[in-house]
Structures are given as structure tokens and as C-alpha cells.
Amino acid sequence: MTMRLHIKQQVRQAHQARQCYTPRSNTERVTVRRMAESCELVTPHRGMYAEPEYWSMLNHISKVQHIGSTLCREKPGTIIAGISAAAVWGLDHSAYLHKSGVITIAKPYGNPNRATHSQLRRIYLPARHMNHVTMHNNTQVTDPTRTLFDCGRTEAFHDAFPVFESAIRQNSVDSTAFLEYCSQAYVGRNRHLPAFVMSKARGLSENGGESFALAVIFELGFPWPEQQVEFTCIGSGGVRKVRRVDFAWYLPDGRIVVGELDGQQKYVDPSMTGGRSIAAIVEDERERSQMLYRCGVSAVVRFTFDDVVRRVPLERKLREAGVPCGAPPVLPQPHGRR
């Protein structure tokens, strides 16, 4: 067996274990570098390799899980933390938080060993809180409580909020117990930041896109809407139907404004289209809006995730619908990575 065939076999075995391949000898290292130069392999993280087709099919959460598990295999004692730990636990968050390929690890206070290259980010975990480290899917990682705590104090509100919403929805944490944890005197710096994020989280968002949109709506200065509101409507033929909407604002003048996040997947993903054409889906959405109007809804605002990311289109649509907008709230800001 040639060295290239041997390496390809090892790479596939690593993939089966949901890990990346790492060379074991100088000969292997020379060969994999040549294979990477010829695009036979990709290098998702320093010293790690994967097949291009396999890697391209993974989402951002799975990629971090592969890298984190490999790091723990190669360097026992490594602790995956922060937003990288959120990925290990499968908690919702934006893919762009991983675009740099950086993995967050935790080290106790006073440990002189620091991250040795640019693809590792170090945050501190007090030695007294090492009981919040556990094993999950062959990865040593901070538990959900500590993971949320670190995400809340190192990420912006709109990036941390989906993680918290997801954790509550999955029953990974109890909000009361979490706030008690944040109140401990020596839990870590900036403990007021994760406490603030948890004070807003309810776990009602159905997915990360909704929770991200809700966080941005709040940051723009709009009032916090009701979530997952159900309207009972009478459809064609007198059939009684229940329609649930993402967001609803009940305004002082009696008007009801509904906000719905439209995903592009429902137009192209066969599992979501149910075999219907785009024209049929659009017609369903039009009928849905008409039914909501018959239920007393004054305006239906549909916006895309791109509108949320760009912010200005989302703000314009909500303002045009009559949703009041005050001054953006002064949010606590994360300070560094400690």
C-alpha cells in the first residue's frame, strides 16, 4: 500500500469517528502537505486534515465538533469552551462566529501555558470551577452552564442570545439556577453580562434564526414582541384553522402587527416544500396573511434573514408597519476574553 492510499484510509477512519486526521510521522507529514497542496485534502485547523468533499458537506457546528474532538485526542487536557463549546453541545448560533477557524479553549487562572498559535483563543476558567468540565462526544468541554456563562461575557448580545434560547429550549440549563451561578463572587469577570442575556431569554424561539432576529429587533430599539402567538382563523369552506406567528406586537392604539421571518429554504428545500412549486408556496403565504387579517391583525411584516443581518431593511419594514421604535438600548458590552 502506498503512503497516499494509507493516508486516505486513515482520513476516512477519522471521519467515521467524527474527527480530523493528524499525521503520525515525518513521512506522513510530508505526504499530507503535498496532498493538501494538490487539493486532495483540506486543512481545517493547524495540523489537521480532511477530505474536501466530506468537509464541505458539514455545517459550522459539525466542523467545530470535529476539530474539538481531534484537539482533545491529540492534546489530552484540552478544554473546549465559549462559542466552540456551544457548537460541541449543538446549541444554536451564527456560522460567522467560526469563519476564522479559531477554537476557544479554557485554561485555569495562573496557568502559564498560553495558546500557541492564531487558531486557538484562550479564556480563563477559575480552578475552583473545574467541576463544570465534562466529556461529551469524546470531547472535554465546559458544561452547558459554564458554556453559556462564557458566551454571555465574550460575545455580543445578538450572538449570545441564540445560544441561551437554544439551551433553555433543549432543557440544558435552568434559568434560575444559572442566575444563581452568575451571582457567585468568584465565578469570573463580567458576570453581569451573561446574567443580562439570561434575563431576556425565554426559550420560545423555534430556531437560531428567530432568536437572532429577536435580539436584533431589541437592539434596534423596538419593543419586545410576543412570541409564537396563535390566531384562530376561519379558512375557505368555513374550516377552522390555527395560525402561529413568530412575533406579534399589540400596540396601544389596538392595532396588532405580526412579524414573520421568511427562510429561503422553504422555497427550495424539498423536505420543506412538500413537492409544491414556488408559486404554490407564495399563494399559501398570501392566503395565510389574508386569514390573519380576518383575525384582526392590522399588518403582516415579512422579512428575511438578510434583512436582519443588514438591519436597515428590517428597521424600515417595522417602522412602516407602525411598530414604535425608541432609542436603541444601552447594552452591556463584552470586555476582552477573560
Summary of the structure (lengths in Angstrom):
residues: 338
radius of gyration: 23.4
end to end distance: 49.0
largest distance: 77.5
contacts: 1028
relative contact order: 0.09
helix: 47%
strand: 18%
